[in-house]
Amino acid sequence: MTDATLIDGLYRLGDPIEDTKAPRNVPLSEVWKARKAEVKLVNPANRRKLSIIVVGTGLAGASAAASMGEQGYNVDAFFYQDSARRAHSIAAQGGINAAKNYRNDDDSTYRLFYDTVKGGDYRARESNVYRLAECSMNVIDQAVAQGVPFAREYGGYLDTRSFGGVQVSRTFYARGQTGQQLLIGAYQALERQVAAGTVREHPRHEMVELIVSDGRARGIVCRNMETGELETYTADAVVLATGGYGNVFFLSTNAMGCNATAIWRAYKKGAFFGNPCYTQIHPTCIPQHGDQQSKLTLMSESLRNDGRIWVPKNVEDCDKDPREIPEEDRDYYLERIYPAFGNLVPRDIASRQAKNMCDAGLGVGPKVNGERRGVYLDFQDAIDRLGKDAVSAKYGNLFDMYERITAEDPYEVPMRIYPAVHFTMGGTWVDYDLESTIPGLYVAGEANFSDHGANRLGASALLQGLVDGYFALPAVMCDYLAEAAYFEKIDENSPAVVEAKESAQAEIDRLMSINGTRSADSFHKELGHIMWEYCGMSRTREGLLKAIGLIRELRKEFWTDLRVPGKSIGEMNQSLEKAGRVADFLGLGELMCIDALNREESAGGHFRDEHQTEEGEAKRDDENFLHVSAWEYTGENNPPILHKEALVYENIELKQRSYK
């Protein structure tokens, strides 16, 4: 039952929601095994009669399409790039976590589970996180079998390194190209099924609408990006694996094409959106260099293994060459504040402390808009200890990339880094089976909210994508597909398909007909500035209310003064693609601010200035906010409805995070 009361004039409270798929009354370590044992199966002959649509071919999408194809289902894979190999997973650098305990440092499935829940500031679902940890070892075995060239020690054993928020060495890596190498592995598995005829690829196709028939997800409407034509595709189930929505901030480490359209259009069709305010700021990015920049460049978190982060102790030293600043005048602030973890504290903590240093006037590097936004990441100690060749062997391609971008040699001069938007922990709400509130719509990888709580541990994004695609979806989607023989038959002439296509065309016609004066990019940039200022690394009630008002005004201007050049049919039109994505970002940005306003606490990447400890750390409110926020769409310009999923911790004790 929905409470009719309008809260803050912005949203209403709805009935609680819960995950009904994870088996109960069994030990946590047996939940995944029990769930797999109870699902209905589809025999191999019947699989050939069933079809699945997969949108996105990053690690989650490519592995899911390959795995479902190998099981014998008919799979259609859609992606807006010209090749499945160009999905943004290729940009991941540092590594992938797995509880193999190869270093004999007391790692275990439980410890990876615990670190992930703690790192997420106790805002993740226990069952999903334990499955992530449990399947992590299988992911490494799968990747090695595919020929992924993980780094190895002299004796031939797989090498590992540490990442933020942990005290063991569990991150497997392929120099600074781990995402690329893992994606090549998933891609070759995908192409094997393409050759076998079980998977059909649809490059240069962007999903613009979800088809829902008789309450079930039954297909998608795509815009052929080369011709502009709208095309409809139907199936028995749909998987969205389209990544995160960090580009709502305009400046981020995401590729320029990354967008939220697939999950936002699904939200408008009835799929609840979970924890939209949980966004992650990555602490090791190359600082912004000017007003005309369109994206930021990530430097792998793995650099924090050997690099030491510091700022000058004295403001007057900020202009100096860092090599001229003596050791006693340097503040290695993470090592000082968090002696137990040092430079390897979780990302949200490292990012906030970098901001604090720069806010105190201790930032370094050239001024942008009158402020220095940078701290040093110094490898001199590592070079002295290990030698330049050893450091180059571990991080050489990252050092080369930094030098190409900044024209500074990090072997000689400390790198400059500053936090930037990177990953989104929020996403489509899903249950234990990764099924959304729309039956038959499954969501995998960063596009869902399920595994990371309020902050993602470094090197767990690649892990989640591959666990979801290789192991979770193939094991549980059969429970839904076993009933597919009883679904209504639909085709391009079915009412739900026709309605979805007409709706998508109406949206395009609306964008093309405005004929105003401003580009979609200008609106995106202005939205990004609002989001960063008021819903970025720190948030306040006053700022969030202001942001909501500014976004609403910007949206009105968007729909009255947007100009989209070119034609919608007969040619490629990237301006039209961008306009549709920005329209979705405007709606999502407002929902993010409403969610952040509602969550009157600080947790992980969500930091409300009003809710912090005396030492400036995030202060949770477990009594009132130990839940997932799942938002329901109620129509354009109508207030959304908040549904709460209570989080129950039976295997981990709730306590204030400490990395000191």
BELURRA-V370197 format. One record per residue. N is the residue number from 1. SS is DSSP state (helix for helix, strand for strand, loop for the rest). D_FIRST is the distance of its C-alpha to the first C-alpha in Angstrom with 2 decimals. Layout:
BEGIN
n=N ss=SS d_first=D_FIRST
n=N ss=SS d_first=D_FIRST
END
This chain:
BEGIN
n=1 ss=loop d_first=0.00
n=2 ss=loop d_first=3.78
n=3 ss=loop d_first=6.57
n=4 ss=loop d_first=9.16
n=5 ss=loop d_first=11.91
n=6 ss=loop d_first=14.16
n=7 ss=strand d_first=15.64
n=8 ss=loop d_first=19.36
n=9 ss=loop d_first=18.96
n=10 ss=loop d_first=17.99
n=11 ss=strand d_first=14.39
n=12 ss=strand d_first=10.79
n=13 ss=strand d_first=8.78
n=14 ss=loop d_first=5.99
n=15 ss=loop d_first=5.37
n=16 ss=loop d_first=9.05
n=17 ss=loop d_first=11.43
n=18 ss=loop d_first=14.73
n=19 ss=loop d_first=18.08
n=20 ss=loop d_first=18.85
n=21 ss=loop d_first=22.32
n=22 ss=loop d_first=24.43
n=23 ss=loop d_first=26.20
n=24 ss=loop d_first=25.67
n=25 ss=loop d_first=28.33
n=26 ss=loop d_first=31.04
n=27 ss=loop d_first=32.82
n=28 ss=helix d_first=31.61
n=29 ss=helix d_first=34.93
n=30 ss=helix d_first=34.26
n=31 ss=helix d_first=30.72
n=32 ss=helix d_first=31.98
n=33 ss=helix d_first=34.72
n=34 ss=helix d_first=32.41
n=35 ss=helix d_first=29.98
n=36 ss=helix d_first=32.97
n=37 ss=helix d_first=34.34
n=38 ss=helix d_first=31.36
n=39 ss=loop d_first=30.59
n=40 ss=loop d_first=31.88
n=41 ss=loop d_first=34.95
n=42 ss=loop d_first=36.44
n=43 ss=loop d_first=40.18
n=44 ss=helix d_first=42.45
n=45 ss=helix d_first=43.47
n=46 ss=helix d_first=39.92
n=47 ss=helix d_first=39.08
n=48 ss=loop d_first=41.64
n=49 ss=loop d_first=39.61
n=50 ss=loop d_first=36.40
n=51 ss=strand d_first=35.72
n=52 ss=strand d_first=33.80
n=53 ss=strand d_first=33.49
n=54 ss=strand d_first=33.80
n=55 ss=strand d_first=33.42
n=56 ss=loop d_first=35.48
n=57 ss=loop d_first=38.55
n=58 ss=loop d_first=38.57
n=59 ss=helix d_first=38.74
n=60 ss=helix d_first=35.32
n=61 ss=helix d_first=35.75
n=62 ss=helix d_first=39.45
n=63 ss=helix d_first=39.15
n=64 ss=helix d_first=36.22
n=65 ss=helix d_first=38.09
n=66 ss=helix d_first=41.30
n=67 ss=helix d_first=39.83
n=68 ss=helix d_first=37.95
n=69 ss=helix d_first=41.08
n=70 ss=helix d_first=43.24
n=71 ss=loop d_first=41.16
n=72 ss=loop d_first=42.07
n=73 ss=loop d_first=39.04
n=74 ss=strand d_first=39.68
n=75 ss=strand d_first=38.39
n=76 ss=strand d_first=38.36
n=77 ss=strand d_first=38.31
n=78 ss=strand d_first=37.71
n=79 ss=loop d_first=38.77
n=80 ss=loop d_first=39.84
n=81 ss=loop d_first=42.96
n=82 ss=loop d_first=46.24
n=83 ss=loop d_first=46.26
n=84 ss=helix d_first=43.69
n=85 ss=helix d_first=45.82
n=86 ss=helix d_first=44.86
n=87 ss=loop d_first=41.23
n=88 ss=helix d_first=40.49
n=89 ss=helix d_first=40.54
n=90 ss=helix d_first=44.28
n=91 ss=helix d_first=44.17
n=92 ss=loop d_first=43.03
n=93 ss=loop d_first=46.02
n=94 ss=loop d_first=45.96
n=95 ss=loop d_first=44.96
n=96 ss=strand d_first=42.58
n=97 ss=strand d_first=41.66
n=98 ss=loop d_first=42.44
n=99 ss=loop d_first=43.10
n=100 ss=loop d_first=46.54
n=101 ss=loop d_first=48.32
n=102 ss=loop d_first=51.44
n=103 ss=loop d_first=52.56
n=104 ss=loop d_first=52.46
n=105 ss=loop d_first=50.53
n=106 ss=loop d_first=48.16
n=107 ss=loop d_first=45.37
n=108 ss=loop d_first=43.03
n=109 ss=helix d_first=39.73
n=110 ss=helix d_first=38.20
n=111 ss=helix d_first=39.76
n=112 ss=helix d_first=38.44
n=113 ss=helix d_first=34.96
n=114 ss=helix d_first=35.35
n=115 ss=helix d_first=36.80
n=116 ss=helix d_first=33.98
n=117 ss=helix d_first=31.21
n=118 ss=helix d_first=33.27
n=119 ss=helix d_first=34.18
n=120 ss=loop d_first=30.52
n=121 ss=loop d_first=30.14
n=122 ss=loop d_first=27.96
n=123 ss=loop d_first=25.00
n=124 ss=loop d_first=25.40
n=125 ss=loop d_first=24.26
n=126 ss=helix d_first=27.14
n=127 ss=helix d_first=27.25
n=128 ss=helix d_first=27.60
n=129 ss=helix d_first=30.15
n=130 ss=helix d_first=32.22
n=131 ss=helix d_first=32.48
n=132 ss=helix d_first=33.66
n=133 ss=helix d_first=36.37
n=134 ss=helix d_first=37.26
n=135 ss=helix d_first=37.88
n=136 ss=helix d_first=39.71
n=137 ss=helix d_first=43.08
n=138 ss=helix d_first=42.73
n=139 ss=helix d_first=42.12
n=140 ss=helix d_first=45.46
n=141 ss=helix d_first=47.25
n=142 ss=helix d_first=45.85
n=143 ss=helix d_first=46.93
n=144 ss=helix d_first=50.38
n=145 ss=helix d_first=50.89
n=146 ss=helix d_first=50.19
n=147 ss=loop d_first=52.83
n=148 ss=loop d_first=50.77
n=149 ss=loop d_first=53.49
n=150 ss=loop d_first=52.01
n=151 ss=loop d_first=54.37
n=152 ss=strand d_first=56.64
n=153 ss=loop d_first=58.87
n=154 ss=loop d_first=62.63
n=155 ss=loop d_first=62.54
n=156 ss=loop d_first=60.08
n=157 ss=loop d_first=56.93
n=158 ss=strand d_first=53.73
n=159 ss=loop d_first=53.50
n=160 ss=strand d_first=50.49
n=161 ss=strand d_first=49.73
n=162 ss=loop d_first=47.26
n=163 ss=loop d_first=44.27
n=164 ss=loop d_first=42.28
n=165 ss=loop d_first=40.35
n=166 ss=loop d_first=42.39
n=167 ss=loop d_first=45.70
n=168 ss=loop d_first=46.74
n=169 ss=loop d_first=48.12
n=170 ss=loop d_first=45.76
n=171 ss=strand d_first=45.59
n=172 ss=strand d_first=47.52
n=173 ss=loop d_first=48.80
n=174 ss=loop d_first=51.07
n=175 ss=loop d_first=52.70
n=176 ss=loop d_first=50.46
n=177 ss=loop d_first=49.44
n=178 ss=helix d_first=47.07
n=179 ss=helix d_first=44.38
n=180 ss=helix d_first=47.07
n=181 ss=helix d_first=48.66
n=182 ss=helix d_first=45.46
n=183 ss=helix d_first=44.42
n=184 ss=helix d_first=47.87
n=185 ss=helix d_first=47.32
n=186 ss=helix d_first=43.99
n=187 ss=helix d_first=45.58
n=188 ss=helix d_first=48.50
n=189 ss=helix d_first=46.20
n=190 ss=helix d_first=44.38
n=191 ss=helix d_first=47.70
n=192 ss=helix d_first=48.95
n=193 ss=helix d_first=46.19
n=194 ss=helix d_first=46.90
n=195 ss=helix d_first=50.50
n=196 ss=helix d_first=49.44
n=197 ss=loop d_first=47.51
n=198 ss=loop d_first=44.07
n=199 ss=strand d_first=42.72
n=200 ss=strand d_first=43.21
n=201 ss=strand d_first=42.98
n=202 ss=strand d_first=41.93
n=203 ss=loop d_first=43.22
n=204 ss=loop d_first=42.66
n=205 ss=strand d_first=39.37
n=206 ss=strand d_first=36.27
n=207 ss=strand d_first=32.84
n=208 ss=strand d_first=31.31
n=209 ss=strand d_first=28.45
n=210 ss=strand d_first=26.44
n=211 ss=strand d_first=26.70
n=212 ss=strand d_first=23.62
n=213 ss=strand d_first=24.50
n=214 ss=loop d_first=22.54
n=215 ss=loop d_first=19.74
n=216 ss=strand d_first=22.39
n=217 ss=strand d_first=24.44
n=218 ss=strand d_first=27.82
n=219 ss=strand d_first=29.93
n=220 ss=strand d_first=30.65
n=221 ss=strand d_first=32.50
n=222 ss=strand d_first=35.29
n=223 ss=strand d_first=37.70
n=224 ss=strand d_first=41.22
n=225 ss=loop d_first=42.37
n=226 ss=loop d_first=46.01
n=227 ss=loop d_first=45.85
n=228 ss=loop d_first=42.64
n=229 ss=loop d_first=41.65
n=230 ss=strand d_first=38.09
n=231 ss=strand d_first=37.97
n=232 ss=strand d_first=35.34
n=233 ss=strand d_first=35.13
n=234 ss=strand d_first=33.15
n=235 ss=loop d_first=32.61
n=236 ss=loop d_first=30.73
n=237 ss=strand d_first=28.93
n=238 ss=strand d_first=28.84
n=239 ss=strand d_first=29.45
n=240 ss=strand d_first=29.07
n=241 ss=loop d_first=31.52
n=242 ss=loop d_first=32.11
n=243 ss=loop d_first=32.34
n=244 ss=loop d_first=30.90
n=245 ss=loop d_first=30.31
n=246 ss=helix d_first=32.83
n=247 ss=helix d_first=34.64
n=248 ss=helix d_first=32.07
n=249 ss=helix d_first=34.50
n=250 ss=loop d_first=37.44
n=251 ss=loop d_first=39.81
n=252 ss=loop d_first=38.95
n=253 ss=loop d_first=40.73
n=254 ss=loop d_first=39.03
n=255 ss=loop d_first=41.07
n=256 ss=loop d_first=40.89
n=257 ss=loop d_first=39.27
n=258 ss=loop d_first=36.28
n=259 ss=loop d_first=33.08
n=260 ss=loop d_first=29.31
n=261 ss=helix d_first=29.28
n=262 ss=helix d_first=28.35
n=263 ss=helix d_first=25.27
n=264 ss=helix d_first=24.27
n=265 ss=helix d_first=24.63
n=266 ss=helix d_first=22.59
n=267 ss=helix d_first=19.81
n=268 ss=helix d_first=19.99
n=269 ss=loop d_first=19.74
n=270 ss=loop d_first=16.49
n=271 ss=loop d_first=17.82
n=272 ss=loop d_first=15.98
n=273 ss=strand d_first=18.56
n=274 ss=strand d_first=19.20
n=275 ss=loop d_first=20.93
n=276 ss=loop d_first=22.69
n=277 ss=loop d_first=24.54
n=278 ss=loop d_first=26.44
n=279 ss=strand d_first=29.76
n=280 ss=strand d_first=33.11
n=281 ss=strand d_first=36.31
n=282 ss=strand d_first=39.37
n=283 ss=strand d_first=42.23
n=284 ss=strand d_first=45.19
n=285 ss=strand d_first=45.41
n=286 ss=loop d_first=48.35
n=287 ss=loop d_first=47.89
n=288 ss=loop d_first=47.34
n=289 ss=loop d_first=50.75
n=290 ss=loop d_first=50.14
n=291 ss=loop d_first=48.06
n=292 ss=loop d_first=48.54
n=293 ss=loop d_first=47.18
n=294 ss=loop d_first=44.55
n=295 ss=loop d_first=43.50
n=296 ss=loop d_first=44.28
n=297 ss=loop d_first=46.04
n=298 ss=strand d_first=44.85
n=299 ss=loop d_first=47.42
n=300 ss=loop d_first=46.45
n=301 ss=helix d_first=45.12
n=302 ss=helix d_first=47.84
n=303 ss=helix d_first=50.27
n=304 ss=helix d_first=48.97
n=305 ss=helix d_first=50.70
n=306 ss=loop d_first=54.12
n=307 ss=loop d_first=53.56
n=308 ss=strand d_first=53.43
n=309 ss=strand d_first=51.32
n=310 ss=strand d_first=52.95
n=311 ss=strand d_first=53.59
n=312 ss=strand d_first=56.66
n=313 ss=loop d_first=56.76
n=314 ss=loop d_first=58.45
n=315 ss=helix d_first=57.21
n=316 ss=helix d_first=60.74
n=317 ss=helix d_first=60.77
n=318 ss=loop d_first=57.86
n=319 ss=loop d_first=60.38
n=320 ss=loop d_first=62.67
n=321 ss=loop d_first=63.15
n=322 ss=helix d_first=61.11
n=323 ss=helix d_first=64.17
n=324 ss=helix d_first=66.01
n=325 ss=loop d_first=63.52
n=326 ss=loop d_first=64.82
n=327 ss=helix d_first=62.73
n=328 ss=helix d_first=62.69
n=329 ss=helix d_first=61.10
n=330 ss=strand d_first=58.15
n=331 ss=strand d_first=54.75
n=332 ss=loop d_first=53.19
n=333 ss=helix d_first=50.03
n=334 ss=helix d_first=47.76
n=335 ss=helix d_first=50.51
n=336 ss=helix d_first=50.97
n=337 ss=helix d_first=47.35
n=338 ss=loop d_first=46.19
n=339 ss=loop d_first=49.36
n=340 ss=loop d_first=47.74
n=341 ss=loop d_first=46.25
n=342 ss=helix d_first=48.26
n=343 ss=helix d_first=47.83
n=344 ss=helix d_first=45.39
n=345 ss=loop d_first=42.40
n=346 ss=loop d_first=39.05
n=347 ss=helix d_first=38.64
n=348 ss=helix d_first=36.27
n=349 ss=helix d_first=38.73
n=350 ss=helix d_first=41.81
n=351 ss=helix d_first=40.35
n=352 ss=helix d_first=39.43
n=353 ss=helix d_first=42.85
n=354 ss=helix d_first=44.61
n=355 ss=helix d_first=42.80
n=356 ss=helix d_first=43.78
n=357 ss=helix d_first=47.40
n=358 ss=helix d_first=47.51
n=359 ss=helix d_first=45.83
n=360 ss=loop d_first=48.63
n=361 ss=loop d_first=51.18
n=362 ss=loop d_first=52.26
n=363 ss=loop d_first=51.13
n=364 ss=loop d_first=53.82
n=365 ss=loop d_first=54.85
n=366 ss=loop d_first=55.33
n=367 ss=strand d_first=53.34
n=368 ss=strand d_first=50.60
n=369 ss=loop d_first=49.52
n=370 ss=loop d_first=51.58
n=371 ss=strand d_first=50.02
n=372 ss=strand d_first=51.00
n=373 ss=loop d_first=48.05
n=374 ss=loop d_first=49.51
n=375 ss=strand d_first=50.52
n=376 ss=strand d_first=53.19
n=377 ss=strand d_first=52.76
n=378 ss=strand d_first=56.25
n=379 ss=loop d_first=57.89
n=380 ss=helix d_first=61.34
n=381 ss=helix d_first=60.99
n=382 ss=helix d_first=59.88
n=383 ss=helix d_first=62.75
n=384 ss=helix d_first=65.20
n=385 ss=helix d_first=63.87
n=386 ss=helix d_first=63.35
n=387 ss=loop d_first=65.45
n=388 ss=helix d_first=64.49
n=389 ss=helix d_first=64.75
n=390 ss=helix d_first=62.25
n=391 ss=helix d_first=59.74
n=392 ss=helix d_first=60.32
n=393 ss=helix d_first=59.77
n=394 ss=helix d_first=56.28
n=395 ss=helix d_first=55.14
n=396 ss=helix d_first=57.78
n=397 ss=helix d_first=55.70
n=398 ss=helix d_first=53.26
n=399 ss=helix d_first=56.25
n=400 ss=helix d_first=57.68
n=401 ss=helix d_first=54.48
n=402 ss=helix d_first=54.35
n=403 ss=helix d_first=57.99
n=404 ss=helix d_first=57.57
n=405 ss=helix d_first=54.76
n=406 ss=helix d_first=56.25
n=407 ss=loop d_first=59.99
n=408 ss=loop d_first=60.13
n=409 ss=loop d_first=61.34
n=410 ss=loop d_first=58.95
n=411 ss=loop d_first=61.79
n=412 ss=loop d_first=63.68
n=413 ss=loop d_first=61.10
n=414 ss=loop d_first=57.73
n=415 ss=strand d_first=54.72
n=416 ss=strand d_first=52.45
n=417 ss=strand d_first=48.70
n=418 ss=strand d_first=45.56
n=419 ss=strand d_first=41.80
n=420 ss=strand d_first=40.03
n=421 ss=strand d_first=36.62
n=422 ss=strand d_first=36.72
n=423 ss=strand d_first=33.68
n=424 ss=strand d_first=29.91
n=425 ss=loop d_first=27.94
n=426 ss=loop d_first=24.64
n=427 ss=strand d_first=23.93
n=428 ss=strand d_first=21.74
n=429 ss=loop d_first=19.33
n=430 ss=loop d_first=20.81
n=431 ss=loop d_first=20.75
n=432 ss=loop d_first=24.00
n=433 ss=loop d_first=25.39
n=434 ss=loop d_first=24.89
n=435 ss=strand d_first=22.57
n=436 ss=loop d_first=19.91
n=437 ss=loop d_first=16.48
n=438 ss=loop d_first=18.70
n=439 ss=strand d_first=20.68
n=440 ss=loop d_first=24.33
n=441 ss=strand d_first=24.04
n=442 ss=strand d_first=25.61
n=443 ss=strand d_first=26.34
n=444 ss=loop d_first=29.31
n=445 ss=helix d_first=31.22
n=446 ss=helix d_first=30.48
n=447 ss=helix d_first=28.03
n=448 ss=strand d_first=25.40
n=449 ss=loop d_first=24.21
n=450 ss=loop d_first=24.94
n=451 ss=loop d_first=28.14
n=452 ss=loop d_first=29.21
n=453 ss=loop d_first=26.72
n=454 ss=loop d_first=27.70
n=455 ss=loop d_first=31.30
n=456 ss=loop d_first=33.19
n=457 ss=loop d_first=36.46
n=458 ss=loop d_first=39.33
n=459 ss=loop d_first=40.40
n=460 ss=loop d_first=37.04
n=461 ss=helix d_first=35.95
n=462 ss=helix d_first=38.58
n=463 ss=helix d_first=37.72
n=464 ss=helix d_first=34.05
n=465 ss=helix d_first=34.96
n=466 ss=helix d_first=37.53
n=467 ss=helix d_first=35.60
n=468 ss=helix d_first=32.69
n=469 ss=helix d_first=35.17
n=470 ss=helix d_first=37.90
n=471 ss=helix d_first=36.19
n=472 ss=helix d_first=32.37
n=473 ss=helix d_first=31.63
n=474 ss=helix d_first=34.72
n=475 ss=helix d_first=33.84
n=476 ss=helix d_first=30.23
n=477 ss=helix d_first=29.81
n=478 ss=helix d_first=31.87
n=479 ss=helix d_first=29.02
n=480 ss=helix d_first=27.20
n=481 ss=helix d_first=30.44
n=482 ss=loop d_first=31.67
n=483 ss=loop d_first=29.45
n=484 ss=helix d_first=30.65
n=485 ss=helix d_first=33.29
n=486 ss=helix d_first=30.69
n=487 ss=loop d_first=29.08
n=488 ss=loop d_first=29.95
n=489 ss=loop d_first=33.05
n=490 ss=loop d_first=32.68
n=491 ss=loop d_first=35.31
n=492 ss=loop d_first=35.94
n=493 ss=loop d_first=35.77
n=494 ss=loop d_first=32.36
n=495 ss=helix d_first=29.91
n=496 ss=helix d_first=27.49
n=497 ss=helix d_first=30.55
n=498 ss=helix d_first=32.06
n=499 ss=helix d_first=28.88
n=500 ss=helix d_first=28.53
n=501 ss=helix d_first=32.24
n=502 ss=helix d_first=32.19
n=503 ss=helix d_first=29.30
n=504 ss=helix d_first=31.30
n=505 ss=helix d_first=34.44
n=506 ss=helix d_first=32.87
n=507 ss=helix d_first=31.90
n=508 ss=helix d_first=35.49
n=509 ss=helix d_first=36.99
n=510 ss=helix d_first=35.02
n=511 ss=helix d_first=36.32
n=512 ss=helix d_first=39.85
n=513 ss=helix d_first=40.04
n=514 ss=loop d_first=39.37
n=515 ss=loop d_first=42.96
n=516 ss=loop d_first=42.73
n=517 ss=loop d_first=44.77
n=518 ss=strand d_first=42.78
n=519 ss=loop d_first=42.39
n=520 ss=helix d_first=39.16
n=521 ss=helix d_first=40.76
n=522 ss=helix d_first=41.21
n=523 ss=helix d_first=37.53
n=524 ss=helix d_first=36.69
n=525 ss=helix d_first=39.17
n=526 ss=helix d_first=37.81
n=527 ss=helix d_first=34.22
n=528 ss=helix d_first=35.59
n=529 ss=helix d_first=37.36
n=530 ss=helix d_first=34.23
n=531 ss=helix d_first=32.26
n=532 ss=helix d_first=35.19
n=533 ss=helix d_first=35.87
n=534 ss=helix d_first=32.39
n=535 ss=helix d_first=30.28
n=536 ss=loop d_first=33.19
n=537 ss=loop d_first=34.82
n=538 ss=loop d_first=33.58
n=539 ss=strand d_first=30.81
n=540 ss=loop d_first=30.27
n=541 ss=helix d_first=27.63
n=542 ss=helix d_first=30.20
n=543 ss=helix d_first=31.18
n=544 ss=helix d_first=27.71
n=545 ss=helix d_first=26.93
n=546 ss=helix d_first=30.33
n=547 ss=helix d_first=29.74
n=548 ss=helix d_first=26.57
n=549 ss=helix d_first=28.65
n=550 ss=helix d_first=31.57
n=551 ss=helix d_first=29.65
n=552 ss=helix d_first=28.22
n=553 ss=helix d_first=31.77
n=554 ss=helix d_first=33.16
n=555 ss=helix d_first=30.78
n=556 ss=helix d_first=31.90
n=557 ss=helix d_first=35.47
n=558 ss=helix d_first=34.90
n=559 ss=helix d_first=33.90
n=560 ss=helix d_first=36.86
n=561 ss=helix d_first=39.63
n=562 ss=strand d_first=39.29
n=563 ss=loop d_first=42.38
n=564 ss=loop d_first=42.41
n=565 ss=loop d_first=46.05
n=566 ss=loop d_first=47.25
n=567 ss=loop d_first=45.87
n=568 ss=loop d_first=42.70
n=569 ss=loop d_first=44.70
n=570 ss=loop d_first=47.98
n=571 ss=loop d_first=48.10
n=572 ss=loop d_first=46.38
n=573 ss=loop d_first=44.50
n=574 ss=helix d_first=43.22
n=575 ss=helix d_first=42.37
n=576 ss=helix d_first=39.86
n=577 ss=helix d_first=38.38
n=578 ss=helix d_first=38.09
n=579 ss=helix d_first=36.54
n=580 ss=helix d_first=33.66
n=581 ss=helix d_first=33.05
n=582 ss=helix d_first=33.23
n=583 ss=helix d_first=30.74
n=584 ss=helix d_first=28.24
n=585 ss=helix d_first=29.33
n=586 ss=helix d_first=28.64
n=587 ss=helix d_first=24.96
n=588 ss=helix d_first=24.76
n=589 ss=helix d_first=26.75
n=590 ss=helix d_first=24.34
n=591 ss=helix d_first=21.36
n=592 ss=helix d_first=23.65
n=593 ss=helix d_first=24.41
n=594 ss=helix d_first=20.83
n=595 ss=helix d_first=20.13
n=596 ss=helix d_first=23.42
n=597 ss=helix d_first=22.64
n=598 ss=helix d_first=19.39
n=599 ss=loop d_first=21.31
n=600 ss=loop d_first=23.46
n=601 ss=loop d_first=25.82
n=602 ss=loop d_first=28.56
n=603 ss=strand d_first=28.41
n=604 ss=loop d_first=30.88
n=605 ss=loop d_first=31.20
n=606 ss=strand d_first=28.63
n=607 ss=loop d_first=30.87
n=608 ss=strand d_first=29.85
n=609 ss=loop d_first=33.07
n=610 ss=loop d_first=31.46
n=611 ss=loop d_first=30.67
n=612 ss=strand d_first=33.91
n=613 ss=loop d_first=36.37
n=614 ss=loop d_first=39.77
n=615 ss=loop d_first=41.22
n=616 ss=loop d_first=38.90
n=617 ss=loop d_first=36.79
n=618 ss=strand d_first=33.03
n=619 ss=loop d_first=31.23
n=620 ss=loop d_first=27.97
n=621 ss=loop d_first=25.35
n=622 ss=helix d_first=24.29
n=623 ss=helix d_first=22.55
n=624 ss=helix d_first=19.91
n=625 ss=helix d_first=20.15
n=626 ss=loop d_first=20.91
n=627 ss=strand d_first=18.30
n=628 ss=strand d_first=18.11
n=629 ss=strand d_first=16.34
n=630 ss=strand d_first=14.89
n=631 ss=strand d_first=14.45
n=632 ss=strand d_first=13.05
n=633 ss=loop d_first=15.29
n=634 ss=loop d_first=14.27
n=635 ss=loop d_first=17.85
n=636 ss=loop d_first=21.10
n=637 ss=loop d_first=21.09
n=638 ss=loop d_first=17.34
n=639 ss=loop d_first=15.54
n=640 ss=strand d_first=14.05
n=641 ss=strand d_first=10.70
n=642 ss=strand d_first=11.44
n=643 ss=strand d_first=10.31
n=644 ss=strand d_first=12.62
n=645 ss=strand d_first=14.83
n=646 ss=strand d_first=16.78
n=647 ss=loop d_first=20.51
n=648 ss=loop d_first=22.60
n=649 ss=loop d_first=26.35
n=650 ss=loop d_first=28.50
n=651 ss=loop d_first=31.61
n=652 ss=loop d_first=31.99
n=653 ss=loop d_first=32.27
n=654 ss=loop d_first=30.29
n=655 ss=loop d_first=32.87
n=656 ss=loop d_first=33.88
n=657 ss=loop d_first=35.45
n=658 ss=loop d_first=39.19
n=659 ss=loop d_first=41.78
n=660 ss=loop d_first=44.65
END
